[in-house]
């Protein structure tokens, strides 16, 4: 077993810190970030972003990837993603504004902000609820959401390549495979199967 695995196994499970299962609506909202959560340490069924408690990783990721080190910077970034985000560039290039890409990043950032203590649990749920109306108005299925997420990711990745960024993210094929797994009806662990698209339009309930 590698050193990384040993260190990770020594960390307490997030489920022990947050033992109350999410309601169906909460799981649906968290699932908006499922396309971003490819890492093996990621949790796709809790508000806390990892399967084991790792606040420092959440804090470091926000600082390195988004230059977010304060509550104000986090709130400002969420506001930007909810209003315009990266979809403005896609609109110019393709005539389509892929809200799903920005929504997935929005939820992921909110969860990590909660994970490292920049915002409270109540703040995080408020942030997630705020993005729901625009997402529901725009899409009618997880398939549509996934298609727009991949489009947004491609535009973002092409922008990095055009800017000469040496640290390109994973190839599009990796993201494609991850989305196929999430959409696979035989995948019992997929949060999209645990919380089908129409879940958010039905009365909330415990799971």
N, C-alpha and C positions, 0 to 999 in steps of 0.2 A: 504494500500500500504506500502510495507516495506521501511525501511530507505534507503537501497541500491537503490531501484527503484526511490525514490524521488531525491536522489543525482544525479543519472544518468540522470533523466529528466531535471534537472537544467542545465546540460551541453549543450552548443550549438550543433546543428546538424552539422555533418561534411560536409553535402551537402551545407550548407551555406558558409563554408570556401572554398570549392572546388565545385563550381556550374556547371562547364563544364562537360557534360557527357563524359564518355570514348568512344573512337572509338571501332569498333568491335575487332580490333587486341589488343587494350589495355585491353578490358574486357577479352579476351581469356587468355592473359598473367596473369592477376590478378587471373583468375579462376584456375590456376595451384595450388594455395594455398587453394582452397575451401575445400579439405578434412581436413585440419588442423583447419579451421575456424568453430568450432562447437558452440562456445560461443554465447549467445543471443545478446551480444553487438557487435559482429563481423559484418563487412560489407564485402560482397562478390562481390560487383559491383563497388567499388571505389578503387583507389590506397591507400588512407588512410585506415588503417586497422579496424577502428571502425565506427559505425553509428553516434556516437557523439564524439566531440573533447575530447580526453583523452590522451594527450601526456605523462603524468606521468606513466600511466599504461603500455604504450609501452616501456618506458625507464626502468621501474622496471622489466618487464618481460624479457627483453633482459639481464639485469644484473643478475637476479636470475636463469633463465633457461640456459643461454648461457655464462655467465660471460663476456658479451659484454658491455663495458662502454665508448668506444671510436670509432671513425671512423675507425682507423686502425684495431682494433679487429673485427669490423663488416666486413670490406673488407676481412680480412684474413679468417674469417669463411665462407663467401660466396665463396671464392676461394677454400677452402677445400671441401665444399659440391658439387661444380661444377666439381671438379677433381676426388674425390674418395668417400667422405662422408661415410655413413653407408653401402653402397651397397657392399663394399669389404667383409664384414663379411658374408653377405647373399650369395655372390658368393662362398665363402669357404664352407658354409653349404649346399647350395642347387644347386649350379652351375648356379644360376640366379642372376643378379645384378639389383635390382629394383631401377632404376633411379628415378621413380616417387616419392618415399619417400623422397629422397634427394632434388628433384626439388620442391616439395611442401614446405619443410622446407626452402629452399633457397628463394623462393618468399615470404614466410611469414616473414622471418627475414628481407629481403630487405624492405618490406612494413612497418614493425615496426620501422626499422631504419629511414625511411623517416618520420614516424609518430612522432618520438621524436627528429627529427632534426639532427641525426648523419650524414645523407646524404641528399642531395637536391632531389627535385622531378625529375630533369633531371638525376641525378645519379641513382635513383631508376629505372627509365624507361630503362636506359642503362643496368643495372644489369639484369632486366627481359628479355630484348631482347637477352642478351648473353646466356641465358639458353635455348631459344627457339629451335635453330637448333638441339641440341642433343635430346631434347624431341620429336621433330617431326620425327627425324630419327628412334627413338626407338618404338614409338607407332602409331597406326592407328585409335584409338578411345578413348573416355573417359572411356569406359569399360575396355580396356586394361590398361590404366593409373591407374584406380581405383584398379584393381586386383594387380598390382605391388606395389601400395601405401600400400595396406593392408598387402602384404607379407613383405615389408620393415618394417612396423610398428610392425608386429609380431616378427620379428627378433630383433628389437630394444627393445621391451618389454621383450622378453625372456632374452636378455642380462642383463637388469636391475634386473630381478628376479634372474638370476644366480649370480649376484654380490651382492645379499642380500640387494638391495636398498629397504628401507621401504616405500618409496613414489612412489609406482607404479602408472602409468597413468590409465586412464579409461580402463575398460575391452575391449577386442577386439570386443565384441558384440555391444558396443556403437559405435565404429568406423564403424562396418559393417552396422548398421542401418543408420548412417549418409550418408554413400556412397550410399546406396540404395535410399535414398531420393534425393540425387543429380542426380542419374541416372534415376529416375522415369520420364518418358515422360509426365506424367500428372502434374508434379510439375512446375508450371509456374514461380516460383521465383528462380528455380535452375539456377545458372550462366552457367551451362553446357548445359542447354536448350536454354538460351539466346545467348550463343556463342558456337554453335556446333563445333565438332573437326575440320572440314575442314575450319572453319572460318579463321584460321591463314594462310591457303594456298591460300585464295582468296584476291582480292584487299581490302585494308582497306577502311573503310567508317565511316561516323558519324552515330550515333544511334538515 
